Amino acid sequence: MISLTLTILFTVSLFIFFKEFEKRNINTHQAITFNYLTASIIAILLYGNSICLTDIVNTSWIYPTIALGVFFVVMFNIMAKTTQQLGISIASIASKMSLVIPVIAALLFQRNINLSIYNYIGILLALIAIFLTFKKKQKTQKSLKIAIFLFFGAGILDSFLDYIREKHLESINDFNLFIILIFFIAFFTGFVIIIIKRNKISFKNIIGGVLLGIPNYFSIYFVLLSLESLGGAVVFPVLNIGVVLISTIISYLVYKENLNKENWFGIVLACVSIFLLLSF
């Protein structure tokens, strides 16, 4: 349970970092870019073995990993903007409730998957929860579009990751190399964007990225340890519900984010739907 608790805390800290970047006038894209460099360096150091580029290039997952690395940068920026424009609570809901998309994708494309009545109820409650949680005053309606992009983008990303894991990653060595490569591709993509835009790189943006990269990597590291010891049936419901609840509490108490009764009801429904989707 220690690994699972750390996973929740590290994941929640990502949203807090995005909120603090806005307050401290840190360039979010630059910080995200150097966050991926930091995460890739940590991954290489913990991997411990020598890395042969030829072996990576000849893998079956090289091209989809490159595409995912680019997509990682896009989605992390969207998650940051959602957090900064709409708050931690909506960003956490949008990213964690996106699990309904892989569930629906599995139902549509994997014929050997049979969902229970609880799963179908969970899908329905998830859609209602998203509507209620995203329901804000009229002045924020345009900003809500980015949360919708986050919801669908995160769902597509999770589906793609799950597909690569199931079809291409045959060993722990493959998985470690996959993580290293995807982080490095994400860094390279973000750095190219900085060069194209001719943005001046600030030292404080680099520091922000380094600080963000540490919890970003370890949120993945500890979830793997949790899955190994507890299994997905325990890890995913507790992780997603824990992130949603703790993020909401922090957003309300620390950042004074305004949540109406419908939003609170949506958050409760979101937690119930996560449990139904992943526990049966």
C-alpha positions, 0 to 999 in steps of 0.5 A: 500500500505504500507504493500505491499511496506514493503513486497517488501523491506523486500524481496529484503533485503534477496538478499542483505543479501546473497550478504553481507554474501559473502563479510563479510565471514559469513557462509551462511548455519549457518546464514540461519539455525539461521535465521529460529530459529529467524523467528520461535521465532518471529512467536511464540511471535506474535501468542500469544496463547499457543501451544499444540504439540498434536494438531499439531501432529494430524493435516492433514498437519504435514507430508507435513510440515516436508517435506517442512521445509527440502525443505525450507533449501535446497532452501534458500541455493540455493537462497543464492548461486545463489545470490553470484555466479551470482548476485542479479538480476539473483537470483531475476529473477529465484525465482520470475519467478518460478511463471510460474510453479504453473500456469502450474501445475494449468492448468494441474492438476486443471480442473476448471482453465481456462487461458486466452490468456494473461496468455498463452502469459505471460507463453511464455514471461516468458520462453523467459525472463528466457533465456535472463536473464540467458544468460551470458558469457561462463565462467559462464555457469556452475554456471547458473545450480544453477539458473536453480535449483532455478527456478524449485525448487522455483516453486515446493515449491510454488506449494506445499505451495499453495496445502497445503494452499488450501487443509489443512489450514482451519483457521487462527489458522492452518496457524499460527501453520503451519508457526511456525512449518515449520520455526522450522523444517527448523531450526532443519534440518539446525542444524542437517546438521551443527552437521553432518558436525562438523562445528564450530558455529561462533557468527558472523554467528548467528548474521547474521542469526538473522538479516536475520530472521527478514526480512524473517519473516516480508516479509511473515507477510506483504504479508499476510496483503497486500493480506487481504487488496488489494487481490492477483490480485494486490499484486502478480504482484506488489510484483514480478515486484517490487522485480525484478526491485529494485533488478536489480537496486541495483545489478547494482548501488551498486554491479556493476553487469554486465548486457548486453543488452539481460539481460536488455531486459529479465528483461523487458520481465520478468516484462511484463510476471508477469503482464500478468500471474497474472493480468487476 
